[in-house]
Amino acid sequence: MERRKFIKTGTLATTSLLATPFYLRAKEEKIKLAILGTGWWGTEILLKYALKSGEFEIAALCDVNKEALGNAAAIVRSETALSPKLFDDYREMFEMPGLDAVVISTPTHWHALQFIAACEKGLHVLLEKPISYDIQESLAMKKAYEAASNVVIVDFPRMMAPLIGEVKSFVQSGNAGEILQVKATINNHEGKLVEMEVPAHLDYEKFCGPAPKLKYLCSESNSQFRWRGQHGFNRGVMVDWGIHYIHNVRKVLDLGLPDTISAVGGTLYNHSSDNPDHLEVFYTFGDLPVQWSHKSWGYVPTSYHHGIGVYYYGNEATIFQSDGGWEVYTKDGNKHTHGTIDRNPQPDLVDLVFNNLFAEFAKHVKTNRREGVTNTFEDGFLTTATVNLGDISFRSEESLEIETSSLDLKNSSNARALLRREYREGYHHPYV
């Protein structure tokens, strides 16, 4: 999917643990769901498909952007004739009686605190990726998840389509031979950012929360908030968008955490962003090299449709996997195409993946079972750690060796300090 320009601000909160869990109530009842973060993605995608599923009653909405919150509330009223309760503080929302589940669709720097609070309240969670901003947050989230018994699904929508399974089956068939190298890549132009005044409808103090209070940056062409270009809120293209393709690689090849990581990159053109505009990260998983590559300027691949996706290089064939399809290039020069190789998947495929996502979420909430979830918390934990460690390698200018059981670093000096980002005054980092 082309990069979404989200306006995911604010905080949505859910409620206290139900006296009667959903799975013990009448199955014809709808699941009472809260949407935490009502920006473009939270409203136009997640709220849309939650309503479309027919399984959920949108009981509450939360955001620190009054305009976004009002827009989402109007959609719910129009679609259901019900009026959700509105909040600008997730902690208050989590005290709302009768809530079953929450969608956490806020910026990355808020995920840890909101997720841990949801687990403590016994709420089922559909969580946006990456699961955390820093490594030690994710360890605290893991502890909260293991102490709870709620259902958690991480939003990796590409996993809800047949594509990943098809590529995995082809690899396992041996028709590509031995996979000797993998490369995941994004080549996509990123606009420059300019500072603007914070709009009156946004509580920017609450938006920043535990993160540093940074400049309010928008795109040059309009006043759209672009927090994704600020490292204090978001760790760049690989962690924000490329995480999907690293996740694909892990799932197709059954990989865990990398053993070593090194990175090179920087900024050559777009100095308005805190994040690198070109980056190469080199992972080893055992003896398998996996490379991440992105550029946000200049380069256009020979085939436009190959600008975003994953290459699996085998000694018998190369597989290229996009969002809508996959191609096989054999060593004798033949090409076989499966599905549609396109940067933008067809609308029916988008419908398929999100219909499946919310159908699966509803099924597991109703049965209160974690077993069989496609996008597990554990998988989100491993993929988030993989991309975050890539960013740490780049920023520390160190090659890393990972202690996989603890996510500690074996050979680090500067990098170890980057496993945790200190919170702003008034907020407490959850890792102990």
Secondary structure, DSSP 4 states (H G I P E B T S, - for coil): -PPP-----S-----PPPSS-GGGS-TTSPEEEEEE--SHIIIIIIIHHHHHHSSEEEEEEE-SBHHHHHHHHHHHHHHHS---EEES-HHHHTTSTT--EEEE-S-GGGHHHHHHHHHHTT-EEEEPSSS-SSHHHHHHHHHHHHH----EEE--GGGGSTHHHHHHHHHHHTTT-SEEEEEEEEE-----EEE-PPPTTB-HHHHHTTS-----EEESSS--B-GGG-TTT---HIIIIIHHHHHHHHHHHT--S-SEEEEEEE-SS-TTSSS-SEEEEEEEETTEEEEEEEESSS---SSGGGSEEEEEEESSEEEEE-SSEEEEEETTS-EEEEE---SS--HHHHHHHHHHHHHHHHHHHHHT--TT-SS-HHHHHHHHHHHHHHHHHHHHT--EEEETTTTEESS-STGGGGG--PPPTT------
